[in-house]
Amino acid sequence: MAGTPTEEPQQFVCMNCHNISAGIPGTDSDDYEPPVECGACNADDFVEFTRFERVYERRR
């Protein structure tokens, strides 16, 4: 039986199509890094999910 993860990965939002992606575990720390490119539109501009609203409002 599969266990329950102890932590959720950090989420990132693509600023081109607003697709939400899980972060990639960092190599040198416990932080997560955004994906290299969006799986939906191939853009490479991501912002942390928790900061999305502030960044979106600023760019409009």
HELIX and SHEET records of a PDB file:
HELIX    1   1 PHE A   49  ARG A   51  5                                   3    
HELIX    2   2 PHE A   52  ARG A   59  1                                   8    
SHEET    1   A 3 ILE A  20  ALA A  22  0                                        
SHEET    2   A 3 GLN A  11  CYS A  14 -1                                        
SHEET    3   A 3 PHE A  46  GLU A  48 -1                                        
SHEET    1   B 2 ILE A  24  PRO A  25  0                                        
SHEET    2   B 2 TYR A  32  GLU A  33 -1                                        
END                                                                             
